[in-house]
Every structure is written in C-alpha cells, then in structure tokens.
Amino acid sequence: MYSKAYIPYGGYYSTPFARWQGSLQNEHAVELAGSTAKKWLATKEIDPKIFEYLVFGKTIGQLYTFYDAPWAASLMGAPNISGMHISQACSTSTTVLNQAAAAIETGLYETSFCLLTDRCSNGPFTIWPNPKGPGGEVIKESWMMDNFDGGPWGGVAMIQTAENVVNKAGGITKEDVDRVTARRYEQYQDALANDRAFQKRYMIPAEYKISKKKMGIVEADEGITPTTLESLTPLKPVIPGGVHSFGAQTHPADGNCGLIVTTRDKARELSTDKNLEVQIVSYGYARAEQAHMAMAVVPSARMALERAGIGIKDVKAIKSHNPFTANDLYMANEMGLDVMTMNNYGCSLVYGHPQGPTGGRGIMEMIEELAILGGGYGLFTGCAAGDTGAAMVIKVS
C-alpha cells in the first residue's frame, strides 16, 4: 500500500501513562504534549523547523481546542507550520500515522511530525442551549462518562460490547479471560526488567506542576494495579453472567507521544541506528455490527495484511489496543494465533488508555520488539468507539 513512508528508528517517544486523577490530572494536554515534544527534540538535536506539517491527534476537549494543531506546532518550536487535528476515538494514533504516510506517498510534504495526546482526567462538560426545555433546562454532556456509558447509536456501555462479542463468538470463559489477563501483566513485567531497559528505548519523563515554584516528574507508568491469576479468579464479573471482572479491563489515563514520519532518505539521516529501517507498509479499517466493538479488530487487521501483501504467518510481532481481554481472545480464535504471544512488553489493558496516544505507544513498542528480533513485519490493531477498528503493518529491516 505504501512504499515511501518511513519512521526514523528512534524517531519517536512516549511519556509514561498516568492513571486518571493521578499526577497529570491538571496538566493541559496540548501544552504538556507541545512542551514534551520540544524537550525531546532538543535531546535528539533535531531542529523542529525540519517539519513541514503537524498531524495532531486528541479526542478529549481542552481549553482552546479550536486552535489545537497550530498551537501545538508553536509550542514544540515550529510556529510557522500548519497542521490538522484528528479525533478518531481509540484509533486516533493509527489514523494520524496513516494520514502522514499518505501525504508522504503523494508528495504533499516530505517530513511531518505526529503528536498525540489526551487527558482523561477532569474531562470537560459541554452544555448547549435548549430554549424548549422545561424551565430552560440545557442539553448537557460529560465528554468522558457519557461516552463510556453508551453512544448515540449503540446505546450500551463499552464493556457490554465486549460481552456481546463473547456471547456471539461463544467458547470464551471467565477462566480464559483471567488466564490471558494474568499473562498480559507478566509480559508487561518484561518491559520493567533491568531497570526498565525496554521502556527506556522509547519512553521519556513527563513533567507536571506541583506548585508555582515546584515541578514533579513522572518517570514510569503510574497507577498500575499488580495482578496475578490468583487475584483475578475470585473477582466477580462486572455484568452478571459475563466474563470480565474489573481486573480484566483497562483504565483511563493521561499521557502523550510523538513520531516522525518522513521519506526513506530523511529517516535514515535521523535514525539513531543506521542499520535499522522502519517502514509504514499499510493501513486497514473496519466497522463491526452494532454494539460488537471488539469484532472490528479482525477485519481491520485482515485488510492491513492484504494491502501489505502478506499473511498472518509472516508477522513476527502483534500488538493490540485491548480495552477488554476478550478482544485478544476473539482475535486469536478468528485468526489462528497463540493468544499468549501477542502483546509482548505491555499493552493498554495493563498500562492504561489515554485514547489519543494509546496506539502510538503500542506501535513504538512493536518497533522495538521487532528490532530485538532482528527485523520483520509487525501488526498493530485495535477497536474504537462506534464499533470501528483500525490496523497498521510496520516493517523493520
């Protein structure tokens, strides 16, 4: 699908993810992302003026959202470039990267920066006038909770969509879910080994304000609950008769990440290891039937693989955005995968879900896993609100 879009090896970063209402709860998501990107670029000795365009991803409103992309560009040190703001729920990262790759492919520009951020903490509340409302009552919405509890079309909570997929597919038990959930926490521990050696390949600290004169630093993921099979087994399903306890679903979080998308020659120039080449190969998308969100990961993955001209057996690393454990079980059953070997080194089920940057971090981890394995194809896929899904194939040579 794509032949000209590349990510410099090491040309990306992610902050740790902090559980909502934690250390980053009061940081403006756009300001934090812009300042973090600026500091990261300085450490890499990359002049922000090399970027011709900013593709910005965010899903939760912040003050002055109207100006997000050009404002973020200015904050990161590129005040003269334009940009666009993409909000595509949990598939924002893959959609942003696809937009950048398509523009590189068509020659619209040669070097872009993809900046992704969200703050689930202290989400905004929107009100609209309702002149016909009794007593002047307004129409109101909580950006976070009202959308987690059910959208305008499906009308059911996110966790119910996962249980709907379990019921439709059949054969997935709570014991299966608990076993895979425990495995995901084991895999995350591998990223923490040797003083977090794996995470330090891509992760940088996030600074936050404690007071006017004092700053704090989040150096590692914050708010993760230690989990074992023994701790999961006695937990009751959230929905009676279901398979997901509260331990088998992700938590909202805050954080940001950034990736450079450019041409092959420029990627080689900016790479921290000239022996490694990272190519964006293809993109896939899908929409599942109503209120069956987790099913969308499979057709989107198959589209990305087909457009890449490869099969699932050609893939050496698989990462997924898995807000519920059944996402991975369904995908593994449908595509003939070993569910226990997906999502090495971590996933959103464990370290949380800031929405906008979630997929970006997963793709970075997949790139680093492929580098450790000596190269090959990687597949990232995930579900998103509205029963949609998006996937991307990356090749590390």
N, C-alpha and C positions, 0 to 999 in steps of 0.2 A: 504493500500500500504506500509506504513512504521509503524513499531512498536517499533523501538529502538532509534529514533532521537528526541532529546528534546532541547529546548531553555530554559536556566535558566530564571525564572521570574526576570525581571530587568537586565538580562544579555545582554543588547543592549543599543545603544544610537543613536541619530541623532543630527547633528548640525541644526541650523536654515537653511532655504534655502534663499539665497540672489539672487534677480533678476539679470540676467546677466548684466554685465558692472556696477555692484554695488561694495560693499566693498570688495568682494572676487575675483574681476576680475583679479588680478595679482598674486594670490597665486597658486603655483604649486599644482595641485590636489592630486598627490601622496604624496608629502611632507606634505601637510596640513592634509590629512587623517591619515598618519602614526603618526604625532605628536599629533593629536587629540586623536587617539586611545590610545596612550601611556599615555596621561594625564588622560583619562577616566579610564583606567585600574588601574592607581595609586590611583585614588579616591575610587575605589572599593576594593583596596588592593588585586588585582588579579595579580599574577606573570605571565608575558607573556610567561614564559618558560613552562607553562602547556599546551600550544598549540603545537600540533604535525604537523599541516598543516594550511596554509593560502589559502583560496579561495577568490580571489581578483576580483572585478568587476569594469570595467571602459570602456567607449565607445568612448571617445574623446581623441585623442593623446596628450601627453605632452612630454616634453623633456625627453629622456631616457626611453620611453615607453617599449623598448626592455627588460628592467630589472624590470618591474613593480612589480610582485609578490614577488620575493626575496628581492627587495629593500624596499618595504613597510613593509615586515616582520622585516627587520633590524630596520627600523625607529620606529616601535611600540615596540621594545625591545625584539624581538625574532630572533636574527641574525642567528641562527643555523637551522631554519626550512625551508623547501621548500614550494612551493605553485604553484598555477596556475592562469592565467589571463583569465577571461571570458568577452567577449564583445558581448552582445546579445540585443543591442538597448534598448528599454524601458522595456524589460522583463529580464534584466540582474539580478536584485535582486532575482526574483523567481528562475531563473536558477542557480544562485550561491547557494541559500539555498537548492535547490534540489540536487545539486552536493554534498554538505556537508552531507545532510541527507542520500543519497545513500551510501556514504562512511562509515558513522556510521553504517548503516544497514548491510553492508557486512563485517564489522570489519576491514576495511582498516586502520582506526585510531579511537580513542575514543573522542578526544577533538580538535575542529577546531575553527578557527575564520574566519568570513565572513566580509570582509572590502570592502565597496562600495563607490565610489567617482566619481565625474565628475565636470568639469568646462566648462560650455557652453560659458562663456566669452572668447573673444580673442582666438577663436579656431584656430587650425593650418591650413596652406595652404600647400598642397603637390604638388610637380611638378615631372614629370617623363620625361626623355629624349625622344625626338621624332625625330630621325635622318631624317625621311622622311617628316617632317613638313616643310611647306613653310618658308624659311628664318630661319630654326632652331627653329620654334615655339615649345614650350613644351606642354605636356599634363598636365593640372592643375586641382586641386580640392580644394574647400573650404569645410573642414570637416563638418561644420555646415550648411551653407546656401544651398550648392548644394544638400545636402541630405534632407533637409527640403522641398526643392522645387520640389523634384521628384527623384526617384531612377532609377537604370539602367533597371528595368523590367517594373514597373508600369508606370513610366514616368509622374506622376501627383503629384501636391503638396499634402501635408498631409491633409490640410483642404478639398481638393477636394474629398479625400477618404471618409471623414465623410459625405459630401454632397451626395456622391454616395450611401451610406448606407441609408440615409434618403429617397432618391428617390426610392430605391429598396424596402424598407420596407413599405413606404407610411404612411400617417397619422400623421407624426411628423411635427408640425408647428413652426414658429419662436416664437409664443406665448408660446408654450410648452417649448421650449429651454430657453427662458428668465425666465419663472417661475421657472424652475429647477435650472438654474444658480443662481438666487437670493436665492433660498433655500440653495444651497451649501455654499454661503457666510454666511448665517445665522448659519449653522451648524459649520462653522469654528469659529464663534464668541463664541460658547460654549467652545471651547478649550482655549479661551482667558479670560474666566470668572475667577474671584477671583485671579487676578494677574497671569494669565496663568497657573492655577493649573494643568490642564490636560496635557499641553505640558511639564511641568516640571517633569512629571512622566518618561519621556524618553529623553528630549532634554537637550543638554549641549551647552555652548557658543563656538563660533569659533573665534580664534584669527587671526588677519591679520596685515601685516606690513604697517604702515603709513610712516615711515622713518627708517633709520638705527638704531635709538635710541628710536623710539616710536612705540608701538603696539596699535591696536584698537581691539575692541571686538564686535562681532555680537551676541547679546543675544536673539533676536527674529527674525522671518521671516522679510525679507527686500524687499520692492518694491511692496507690495500688493496694488492693487487699490480698494478702498472702492466701493462696488457695491450693488445696490438695483434694484428692478423691475422697479422703476420709471426712473432710469438712463439707464437701458438696453433697454427699449421699443423704444425710438426714434432712436437707433443706426441702421444703415443700414447693411444688410448682406455684408460680405466681397466679396462673389461671387454673382453676380446678380441672383435673383431667389432662392438663398439659404436660410438657416435658422440660420446660425452662424454669428453674428457680432464679432468684435474683442474682445468684452467683454465676449463671450461665448467660449473662447479657452484659453488654458494655456499659460504660458510664460516660456522661457528657464531660467535656474537658475544654481547656484553653491552651492555645499554642499557635505557632506559625512555622512556615518553612518556605524555602525558595530554591528554584532550579534554573539554570541557564539552558536555553535551547537555541542552537545555532547550527552553522554549517559544519561539515566534516573538518575542513582545514582550521576553522576557528576553534572548534572543540579540541583538536589536537594541540593547538597553541596554548589553550587554557587548562588543559588536563594536568593533574598532579602526578600522573604516571603515563608517560608517552607510550607505554606498551599496552595500554588498555583503551579500548574504543567502545563507546556506549551509543547505540543507535535506537531511535524510536522507529519501530517497524510497522505497527498497525494499531488500529483502534476499532472497538466494537461496541455496539449499544443494543438495548432491547427493552421491551416492556412486557411484563408478565400480566396474567389475568388479574382482575381487580382483587385487592387485599391479599395478594400472594407475592409480596415483595422479594422474598428470598429466592424465588424461582428465576428471577431475571439474571442472576449471576451466570447461569449456564448458557443461554443463547447469546449473551453478550460476549462471553469467553469464546464460544464457537465461532462467532463472527470474526473476532480478532485473529484467531488461529487461521481461519480460512483465508482471510485477507493477507496474512503473513506467508501463506503457502506452506504451512507446517501442520503437524498433528500434535495431539496432546503428549504423545510419547517422545516428541522432540524437545519437550520443555524440561529444563533441569531444575527450575525453582518456580514455585507457585505461591503467590501471596493473595490474600483476600481481605476486603473490609467485611468483617463478620460481626455485626452487632449482636447476633444471636448464634449460638453454637450450631444450631441446626442448619445454618447457611452452609457451613463446610461439609456437614454430613450429606446434605442433599446434593451438593456439587460433586462430592466424591462418588456417591452412588450413581449419579447420572453419567459421569464422565470416566468411570473406571479408575479412580485414583485411590491411593493409600492416604486416607484422611490424616494419619498420624505424621506424615512427612510434609504436609503443607504448612506454611506459615512458620518456618524456622526463624528463630531470633525475635519473635514477637508479632503482635497483630493488635488491631483495635479492640478486640474482645478483652484484651488484658490491659493495655496502656491507655485506653480511653478514646474518645471520639469527639474532636473539636469540629467535625464536619468538613469545613473547607480544606485544611491541610492534612486530613487523615490519609487519603490515598497517596499524597505526595510523599509522606514519610514511609509508607509501605513500599512504594516504588524504589526509594533510596535504599531501603534495607534489602530489597530484592537485587538491586545492582551490586551491592556489597557482597551478598551471598554468592552471586554468580562470579564475582572477582575471586573469591576464595576458592570456588570450584574450578577455576581455570577457564571461565567463559561459558557461553551458551545462551539459549533462549530462556527468558523469564516471562511468566504470565501473571498480570495483576487483574483482578476482577472484584467487583463489589456491587451491592444493591444500593438503591437510593429511593427517596420518597416518591410516591406516585407509582410504585411497583415497577420502577425502572432499574436498569443496570448499565454499567459501563466497564469496559475492559481494555487493556493495553498490552501489547507484546513488545518487550525490550530485548535487544541482543547485545551481549557483551563479548567482544572479541579480544 
